Amino acid sequence: MSAFAFSSMRVLPVTDFTIRLVRKFLQPLALLRQAYLSRPPMASYRSIKPQQRHCLRKISVFLWWYKVRRPMAITVVLALTTALLDWARSHQIGFSHFVSLGDSADVDFGDVLDYLGSDPGTRAILMYLESVQSARKFMSAARAAARNKPVLLVKAGRAPAGAKAAASHTGALAGSDSVFDAAVRRAGMLRVATLTDLFAAAETLARARPFAGERLMVMTNGGGAAVLAADALTLGGGTLAELSPDTLRRLGEFLPPTWSQANPVDIIGDAPAARYVAALEALAQDPASTVLFIHAPTAIVPSDQIAQAVLPQLSTSPRRVLGSWLGDKAVAHARQLCRAAGVPDYNTPEEAVRAFSFLRTYRRHQTELLQTPPARDAAAALD
């Protein structure tokens, strides 16, 4: 007895005889793979095989079936395609391509990135990968694609156990994770740790606008939510923006005397819709900061009424505005209005701050992409 196989009913032992039987079954597939790779040079076709699952293009039928109203034309290079389609349905995000490469016997990630990087129908590229077989081609294609559109990825095999599982999955070695992480930064891509982060980063980068600063302003009608956002931001290495004297003066003209007088800006729980609009207009005067709009439902003003009042400001602001409507049914309509207008929305303050960190990291990686390594002098080169 050398391993265990999991069934839906119980755990069954896998004997050495079973392993030999499986190897005997897979041997013809390995020979077929080698024969294909040894095809004559004049053969001009390429294929995605073996272990090929999906290769879908222009999937308007899928988008209609999932009732996606605002397709974002994101391309995904991922084995978990059904999970992404299900996620896209609820977030109203569409996909222009799905590609599953299997073990990349012929077409690999470099080929797909090279094609999608110049595809006008693709606005962002999502990837799940376990290894890179042709590093030079991958880096060249990744740098070119990242200049045109966001490239986000999850790479498995970070831990030794994960690297071992990746080797058994596709037969490839995961490689040094620290080296790969440095290469991703230099190529201008954004690497996230989990699929949850991949989905959140994709929605944020697809909906939000470019920004210049790395500071965050928090506006809320509930002080507790603002404290949670400030904690998450500080612990994640971010910085709250300092309110300028002019901004403090403008806010003091219409906010109650008991307001926080600092960032986070607490406009008090009894705030009418007009107070939300005025506060957003005052904070929009700082072009180097991003605003996190947090609303907790109250019995004073319906949430959808507030959403309808602030949407013109949220959707036309020349900077990044992130929304967080706290709750479920009470804010469902308001959240739907924001998403329909293209405003990024998150269920909790921590999720919103996490999305802001993706924006900050992505901007830094884009800066590294455009940097030129310093030239070394002759003496240093000889050493």
Summary of the structure (lengths in Angstrom):
residues: 383
radius of gyration: 24.9
end to end distance: 56.1
largest distance: 81.2
contacts: 1160
relative contact order: 0.09
helix: 47%
strand: 15%
